[in-house]
């Protein structure tokens, strides 16, 4: 399978995460911007309030965080210095968008996989294919594996390795992948996923359920974004974070 690459971006060299890993807040801010750019494009780029809400939401996040506005501000400054975040001042409030794909020098498919790993933690290729359906529709699991393997085989000249295939967990059918944007992975600190070996659900049923959940999440995200924008336009206090 031939994988297409973007041309090398002008300006700074491609970032080396083994030399300057992202902090946990930086990774969460980056992943949230990557997610919202695809799931709620009408509300993107994000305001600081919308970004904080997305970072701290309790669904589709592993781990669930409770970042303060100050922590998010520090993460924004750090990502800006790495050329992974762009600030726009149009309109009444400052908004933020990511520049990950260009700054890191990866194709769209690889950026999608990395963004999902950043937000949801280690996953199998099959889980990644299902979870990224709202971001990008991969043809099959083999294509997901191909992009993951390429990220694992990146040379130092291209920025180094960005993912690692974890040892098979006890009772698990497939091995999981983890990102390296925050540095080396502590395998012992990772939670072991529950085994699905006893599940009677077929693959088609799992896919159908995943799509239903994704549709519901998308509806909730649109409603949350509309409410957030309404509060900002009316100058009202923001709704509770969740």
C-alpha positions in Angstrom: 0.0 0.0 0.0 1.4 3.4 -1.0 1.0 6.2 1.6 1.0 9.7 0.4 2.8 12.4 2.3 2.4 16.2 2.4 5.3 18.3 1.2 7.6 19.4 4.0 6.4 22.6 5.5 8.5 25.8 5.2 10.0 27.2 8.3 11.0 25.3 11.5 12.2 21.7 11.3 9.6 18.9 11.9 9.2 18.6 15.7 10.9 15.8 17.6 8.7 14.6 20.4 11.5 12.5 21.9 13.4 15.8 22.5 10.4 17.9 23.7 7.4 15.8 24.6 4.0 17.5 25.0 2.6 18.0 28.5 -0.7 16.3 29.4 -2.6 19.6 29.1 -0.9 20.4 25.8 -1.9 17.0 24.4 -5.5 17.4 25.5 -5.8 20.9 24.0 -4.3 19.7 20.8 -6.5 16.6 20.6 -9.6 18.6 21.4 -8.9 21.1 18.6 -8.3 18.3 16.2 -11.6 16.6 17.2 -13.7 19.8 17.1 -12.4 20.8 13.7 -14.1 17.7 12.3 -17.1 17.2 14.5 -18.4 20.8 15.0 -16.9 22.7 12.0 -19.5 25.5 12.3 -18.1 26.4 15.7 -14.4 26.1 14.8 -11.9 27.7 15.5 -12.7 27.4 19.2 -13.0 30.2 21.8 -11.1 29.6 25.1 -14.4 28.7 26.9 -15.4 26.2 24.2 -11.9 24.7 24.3 -12.0 24.3 28.0 -15.4 22.6 27.8 -14.1 20.2 25.2 -10.9 19.4 27.1 -12.9 18.6 30.3 -15.8 16.7 28.7 -16.5 13.4 30.3 -17.3 11.4 27.2 -14.7 10.2 24.7 -11.8 11.1 26.9 -9.2 8.9 28.6 -8.4 10.0 31.1 -11.1 12.5 32.1 -9.4 15.8 33.1 -10.5 19.0 34.9 -8.1 21.6 33.4 -8.3 25.2 34.7 -8.4 28.2 32.4 -4.8 28.9 33.5 -3.6 25.4 32.6 -5.2 25.7 29.2 -3.6 29.1 28.7 -0.2 27.7 29.4 -0.8 24.8 27.0 -1.9 27.2 24.3 1.4 29.2 24.8 3.4 26.0 24.6 1.7 24.7 21.5 2.0 28.1 19.8 5.8 28.0 20.4 5.8 24.6 18.7 3.8 26.0 15.7 1.0 23.4 16.4 -1.6 26.1 17.3 -2.7 29.2 15.6 -4.5 32.1 17.2 -7.1 34.1 15.3 -8.5 37.5 16.5 -11.4 37.9 14.1 -14.8 38.6 15.7 -15.4 39.6 19.3 -13.3 36.9 21.0 -10.0 35.2 20.3 -10.2 31.8 18.8 -7.8 28.9 18.4 -7.1 26.2 15.7 -4.6 23.5 15.4 -1.7 23.3 12.9 -0.7 19.7 13.8 -0.6 18.0 10.4 1.7 20.7 8.9 3.9 21.2 11.9 4.5 17.5 12.4 4.7 16.5 8.7 2.2 13.7 8.6 -0.6 12.8 6.1 -4.2 13.4 7.1 -4.9 9.7 8.0 -1.9 9.6 10.4 -3.0 12.9 12.0 -6.5 11.4 12.6 -5.1 8.3 14.3 -2.7 10.3 16.5 -5.5 12.7 17.5 -7.7 9.8 18.5 -5.0 8.1 20.5 -4.3 11.4 22.3 -7.9 11.8 23.3 -8.9 8.2 24.1 -5.6 6.5 25.1 -4.3 3.1 23.7 -6.6 1.3 21.2 -6.5 -1.5 18.8 -6.5 -0.9 15.1 -10.1 -2.1 15.0 -11.1 0.3 17.8 -9.4 3.2 16.0 -11.2 2.5 12.8 -14.5 2.6 14.6 -13.7 5.6 16.8 -12.4 7.7 13.9 -15.5 7.3 11.7 -16.6 10.8 12.4 -13.1 12.1 11.5 -12.1 10.0 8.6 -13.5 6.8 7.1 -10.8 4.2 6.7 -11.4 1.5 4.1 -10.5 -1.3 6.4 -8.5 -2.3 9.4 -5.5 -3.2 7.2 -5.3 0.5 6.1 -5.3 1.6 9.7 -2.5 -0.9 10.5 -0.5 0.4 7.5 -0.6 4.0 8.7 0.2 3.0 12.3 3.2 0.9 11.2 4.5 3.8 9.2 4.2 6.1 12.2 6.1 3.4 14.2 8.9 3.2 11.5 9.5 7.0 11.1 13.1 7.9 10.7 14.8 10.5 12.9 15.0 12.7 9.8 11.2 12.8 9.5 10.8 13.5 13.2 11.1 10.1 14.8 8.7 7.4 15.9 5.2 8.6 16.9 3.4 5.4 18.0 4.3 2.1 19.7 2.6 -1.2 19.6 2.0 -2.4 23.2 2.4 -6.0 24.5 -0.8 -8.0 24.3 -2.8 -7.6 27.5 -3.9 -10.7 29.4 -7.2 -12.0 27.8 -7.0 -9.5 25.0 -7.4 -10.6 21.4 -5.5 -7.8 19.7 -2.6 -5.6 20.7 -3.2 -1.9 21.3 -1.3 1.1 20.0 -0.3 4.2 22.0 1.0 7.6 20.9 4.5 8.9 21.9 3.6 12.6 21.7 4.0 12.9 25.5 7.2 10.8 25.6 7.8 7.1 26.3 4.8 5.0 27.4 4.8 3.4 30.9 3.2 0.1 30.1 2.8 -0.8 33.7 0.8 2.3 34.4 -1.7 1.6 31.6 -5.1 0.2 32.6 -5.9 -3.2 31.1 -9.0 -3.1 28.9 -11.8 -5.4 29.8 -11.8 -8.6 27.8 -14.6 -9.0 25.3 -13.8 -12.7 24.7 -17.1 -13.6 26.3 -19.2 -11.2 24.4 -21.9 -12.6 22.1 -22.1 -9.4 20.0 -21.1 -9.7 16.3 -18.8 -7.3 14.6 -21.7 -5.8 12.7 -23.6 -5.2 15.9 -20.6 -3.5 17.5 -20.2 -1.3 14.4 -23.9 -0.4 14.4 -23.8 0.4 18.1 -20.6 2.5 17.7 -22.2 4.5 15.0 -25.4 5.1 17.1 -23.2 6.4 19.9 -21.2 8.5 17.6 -24.4 10.0 16.2 -25.6 10.9 19.6 -22.3 12.4 20.6 -22.3 14.5 17.5 -25.8 15.8 18.3 -24.8 16.6 21.9 -21.6 18.4 20.6 -23.7 20.5 18.2 -26.1 21.5 20.9 -23.3 22.3 23.3 -21.5 24.4 20.7 -24.7 26.3 19.9 -25.4 27.0 23.5 -21.8 28.1 24.1 -22.0 30.5 21.1 -25.3 31.9 22.3 -23.9 32.7 25.8 -20.9 34.4 24.2 -23.0 36.5 21.8 -25.3 37.6 24.7 -22.5 38.2 27.1 -24.0 35.8 29.6 -22.0 33.8 32.1 -20.9 30.4 30.7 -22.8 27.2 31.5 -21.2 24.8 33.9 -18.3 22.8 32.6 -18.9 19.1 32.0 
